[in-house]
Amino acid sequence: MRTLLTTCLILAFSVPAFADETGGKILAFDRVANIIVLDDNTIWPLGPDTETTADLVAGDTVKIVYVGGGDNGVNSITSVLRTDG
């Protein structure tokens, strides 16, 4: 029993950060600076490896998948994909 508990604790603390997601409507998309601003006024800087749907424009509803950094905010944005809603 102790071995199982110890194994579970080791796995719980050694798992890498999990991806989170958020969504909203694009208020502005600056392709030069690679920044998306959502309608809730949050600013999302896109990295060179961020997967995006082609031809995103203001007014599109998107889902943003990112890796959280705990108290440090967002580590990286994985993808920005257009949704139907």
Secondary structure by P-SEA (a helix, b strand, c coil): caaaaaaaaaaaaaccbbbbbbbbbbcccccccbbbbccccbbbbbcccccccccccccbbbbbbbbbccccccccccccccccc
